[in-house]
Every structure is written in structure tokens, then in C-alpha cells.
Amino acid sequence: MKILCAYNANIDALYSITGAEVSDMLASEDAAELVEKIATPTGVINSMSDLLAGLLICMKEGTGAEWLVHRPEAFKLLKDKFINGSRLRMGGNMGIMANVLSEMGAELVIANVVKPTKRQLSFFSKKAVLIPGDGTYSQETRCEEDEPIHFVFDFKKGDKVAWGNVHFTVPRENRFIATYDIMNMSLLVNPCFEEYAIRHAGEMDGLLISGFHMMLESYPDGSTFRDKLNKVMEQLNVWGHMNNDMSIHAEFGHFSNPVLAQDVFSRISPLVSSIGMNEDELAMLTSIHQVDAAKILRMEVFSLMEAARRSIVASGLRKMIVHTREYILSISSQKDILPEEQLEAMGFGVACAGVFASTGQLHDRNKLWSMSSDMKESEIGLGQMQRFIEATAAVQLGRGAAGTYNEYQVCMIPALLTDDPVSTVGLGDTVTASMFLRELELRKK
């Protein structure tokens, strides 16, 4: 399979943060200011107290989020404190998905890297990734100050945080991301990538796009997110019209602004084949689907299905993939693929993500199946799937189930879990990319 990948690739600085470390950092902060920031989170990091507010919110609930760093001095503060204790790796939805596609057997993966640096290029898979313009970086863009580094704070289930009257135990592992990256925030494209895409669009089997959640409402040059989105839509129209058979999947991402999220979803839905997101991101679209966000966040299957169905109806989207920690759900208005094939692709995605969570590495397909066969299925996912089967007369096919919900084709499969994950970062991207690759392969058969 030949696949184009845009827009966001960066370097992740993985930092395993503990409850004790957070508690120590909290001791030096103004308590009243921090309480206010927790009560009214902005999704923006301009100080250490902003970072701690985001961490506390996520650690207390066991949820994940990505907040944006708007000021270079705040980014320097984070680098000075955390970079030496971090493990660097490929980051960005697109960057991670490009590597998964390459390692899982794609023939050719064309990745957009706005300003390639030697260090960033070193994190790409060497099997099938091609980066147009990878020899064009200047001396200036080799500097660490110019590299798009995102701090990813991993926290573990069972860790304890104590701060004044606040005492809690982290209910589940997850991550909090602090991002400073104006290039990817602007959805910029390397001209060499754009030229390659235009010349070779007719040869491509698929296009994976992501990074929309990084956009700002307004930019220093006076432009807005709508200006950036208009450019993307022009590109999608050009590439799509050059190859009507090319499948286009958009990975949504965690937006800090629900209004921006709803606008992006509504505008890109008619242009793509499918959109993927997790339960947190689906809950942000409540003004579109009007389903109780609390029920979505609890991963109640019928709330997720109804929210997804209403979002599809309102936007003209053809298919939505919702990947939660406990299960994966696909709901489609068109039967573009047989249910058993959809479940095969979803099973491949679940296996890839489960093994990656367990080992921190991607493995070839032969090892993948043997390694995933011993992993346990989510009990919550199994329970929700049983509810789906009983209420809709869905048919169990292998580890998953397929049925019809209000005339929409629905497929569902439990996630594979590990008690001690090496990392939770990029699991949704791993599911998405491997599932997308397998879908393309099955359509080609």
C-alpha cells in the first residue's frame, strides 16, 4: 500500500512523572491561584502553575489531554526542568502513524515534515518512509531551539498525590501533553511534500491526516484557524479529485476549544472517508450530537453509538471510528467493507496497540499475533459488547461483534490491556494506522 501522511510530526519528550514529584512542585505554588486554574482550565500553559493545573486535572480523573504552550519563555521553562529526564522519540499523530504504517508492512509512506532536522529524521522508520525534502534543512533548522518538541507526562495508576487538603489516588494510567510548536499549529506543509503529493496522488491508496487539534484561534500574523483550515480543504480537494479511489482518514485529536473542534469536524467531514477519535474528543462535540458527555466519558456503548450516529447525520461523514481504552467501535452510513473484514482490520489495530503498550515497540506481523494472543481483553469492553449484542441482535464474529443500529453498520471489539504499560502515548494513533492499513489491504483483495 502507498499512503500519504500529513500534517503533524514532532519529537516527543517522554517524562514519567510521579505523584510525589507533583506534590513537591505544588508546595512552591500559590494555592489560591492554582485552585482557580483548576476550576476554570484554559487549556493553555504560560507558567508552571498552568502545567500543574493540567496535570492535577488529568491525574485525578485518569484522563488524557493536550494543552498548548503559547510563549517561548514558558517552553524554555519546561525544557530547563524536564528535558534531561526525558526519553526522546517520534511524536505527533502523523509521525507516529507513518512509523506504524511502515513497520506494519506498507509499501511506501510519504510523510510531511515541515523543517526536517537530523535528529527528527532519525526517529522515522527506515523500512518504507520517504520524506520529500529531507535534504533541504538549513543550518538554522538544525538547532534544538527550532525543533518541535512536545513534553508528554506519563502517570501511573495507583500513584498518590497529596497537596494541602487535596489527597487522591490516580485511577488509571494516562498522559498529559504540553505542546509548543508553531509550525504544526499552523498545519504547514513542506513544499517538497506538496509537490510530491500532486505528482503522485494518482498512485496512492490512502491519505492519513491529523494535527487539526493543534490549531490556534488566532495567530501572531493576524490569521485565524479558519484561514489554516481553508488551505487544508483546498489541498484535500486537489488530492481527492486526482484520485477518487484514494481513501482519506482524518484523526481528530484533543482540542482545547470545543467551538473550534465542532467547526473543524463539520467542515472536514464531507471531504474524508472516515474520522477517528477517542471518547474525550467525541464528548467535545456535544453541541452537534446533544448526547450527555458524562455517559460518553463512561464509555457507555449506546451513548457512544448515538453520539457518533448523530454526528454522522449532521455532518455528512461516512464513517466514524471511536477508539476508547476499553473497546473500539466503528459506525458507518455506507457498507464500504464487509463486517467481517471491518472486524479483521479492527482486530489488527487492537493487537498492534496492545503489544505496543506492553512492550513500547512495534513488531512484525508474525510476532504480533503470538504476542497478543496471551493478552487479556478488557472486561469493561466485553461487558459493553455483550450489551450491544443483546440489544441489537448483533452477531459475534471472532473476538468482535457486528450489527445494525438505526440502519447504520456497527462493528465493535474489546481492547487488549496490560497491567503495566510501558507507555500510553500514541495508542490511538497505533490503532488508527494499523487498522487503516489493513482496511486498504482488504479492499484491494
Secondary structure as UniProt FT lines:
FT   STRAND          2..6
FT   STRAND          10..16
FT   HELIX           19..26
FT   TURN            27..28
FT   HELIX           31..39
FT   STRAND          44..45
FT   HELIX           48..61
FT   STRAND          65..69
FT   HELIX           72..82
FT   HELIX           83..85
FT   STRAND          87..91
FT   HELIX           93..103
FT   TURN            104..105
FT   STRAND          108..111
FT   HELIX           118..122
FT   STRAND          129..130
FT   TURN            132..135
FT   HELIX           140..142
FT   HELIX           144..146
FT   STRAND          149..155
FT   TURN            157..158
FT   STRAND          160..163
FT   TURN            164..165
FT   STRAND          166..169
FT   STRAND          174..179
FT   HELIX           182..185
FT   TURN            186..187
FT   HELIX           191..200
FT   HELIX           201..203
FT   STRAND          206..209
FT   HELIX           212..214
FT   TURN            220..221
FT   HELIX           225..242
FT   TURN            244..245
FT   STRAND          247..251
FT   HELIX           258..268
FT   HELIX           269..271
FT   STRAND          274..277
FT   HELIX           279..283
FT   TURN            284..285
FT   HELIX           286..289
FT   HELIX           293..297
FT   TURN            298..299
FT   HELIX           301..315
FT   STRAND          319..323
FT   STRAND          327..332
FT   HELIX           339..359
FT   HELIX           365..372
FT   TURN            373..374
FT   STRAND          376..377
FT   HELIX           379..392
FT   STRAND          395..397
FT   TURN            398..399
FT   STRAND          400..405
FT   TURN            406..407
FT   STRAND          408..414
FT   STRAND          416..417
FT   TURN            425..426
FT   HELIX           427..444
//
